[in-house]
Each structure stands twice: as C-alpha cells, then as structure tokens.
Amino acid sequence: MLKFEVEFYKEKGKNLIEEFLNNLTKKEKAKIYKFIYLLEEKGLKMPYEYCKKFPDSKLWELIIDYGTNTFRVFYIYDNSKIILLHAIRKKTKKTPVSDKELAKKE
C-alpha cells in the first residue's frame, strides 16, 4: 500500500493549520491530529464518511466531528504527499465558499 506523507502548507512562512490548531482546546487538537494521522496512513482508502472530494477540483476535505463541533481540514494530494492547506470550525451545513476559495488559492 502506498504510504503518504503529510505536509503542512506554509504561506509567507506561516503555517495556517498550526495557527488554527493552537487556538483549540487540547482535546480538540488531539482529535484533529488523530484524523490527520489516519489520513496519512489510509490516504485514498480513507473511509468516505471522513473525507470528501470537491467536484471538478483537486481539493478534498477531512471531516472531523467532535462533540457538538465539526472541523474541516482542506487538503490536496500531490503524488505521495498530502498537503494540508486550511482548516475551519464549521458552523453551518454547507462549507463556506470563501473557505473553499481560500484553500484552492493556497
């Protein structure tokens, strides 16, 4: 099975995912890292209930439910790399267009 390596995208030296994670509780952060490690291990074989590919795009989202919160981590595949682009705490059913566009830009 192909082993993937997770990489955090940096913009102007800033790691946006780590900045997002640093503002969460320890338990929330641990849950998100657990799913990131699972994604690294499973890659394209990640169960569908935990990830979704956006139509007509290279962009994917990792779906993490924790208590009453839902988190999304946007990423792309680049050969054997998974590049994490952007993360949000989701407050509505639909993913905000502005967050999808930001992730696509990165």
N, C-alpha and C positions, 0 to 999 in steps of 0.2 A: 504494500500500500504506500502511496506517495505521502511523504512527510512534508508538512507545510511549516514554514517559519513565519511567525507573526512579527510585523514591523509596525511601529507607531509613526505615522506621518508627521513630519515637522514642517511648520511654516515659519520662515524667518527665525529659525532656531527654537520656536515654541512648540511644545508637544501638547496639542489641544486636548487629546484624550486624557493625558495625565492631569492636566489642569482641571478638567471636568471631574475626574475621579477624586482629586484632592478636596473637592467640595462636598463629598458624600460622607455618610457615616462609615465606620469600619465594616459593618455588616453588609451594607450596600456595595461597597467597594469589593469585598471578598466575593460576593455573589457574581459580580460582573467579571472579575478575574477568573472565577471558576468557569464561566461560559467562554471566555477568551481562550483558556487552555483547552477546553473541549473542542472549540473551533479549530485550534491548531492541530489537535490530534485527529479529528474527523475530516476536516476540510470539506470537500464537496459531498461527503457522505453524512454531513450533519443533518439530524432529523429536521424535517420541513417545519415542524411547529416552532423551531427555534431560529429559523433564518428564512429570508425571502429575497428573491432577486427582483429588482425593479424591471419592468418590461422595457425593451429597447435601450438597455443600459448595461454597463459593466458593474453597476452599483448593487451591492447587497446590503441587507440589514440584519443584524443579530438582535433577536428579540429576547429580552430578559424581564421576566415578571418577578417582583419581589414584594410580598405583602400587597399593599394597595397601589404600589408604584410599578410602572412599566418603563424600562430603559431601552434605548435603541443605540446600537453601535453600527455605524455605516462603514463599509469596507469594500475593497476590490481584491480580486485575485490577480497576481502578476507572476505567471509561471508557478514556481513552488513557494511563492510568498503570498501572505495575506497582509494587505496594508490597511490598517485601521485609520480611518480618516476623521471621523467626527462622532460625537456622542451627545445624546439628549435624554432628559427625563420627559417621557411622553405624557401629555395631559389630555389629549383628545384621541378619538378613534383613528383618524387619518393622520399620516405623517405630514407635518407642515411642509409645504412646498419650499419655503425658504431654507429649511434644514436639508432637504434633498438637493437643492441647488448648491448650497454651500459645500456639501460633501462631494458633489460632482466636480466643482471647481478645484477642490484640493486634489 
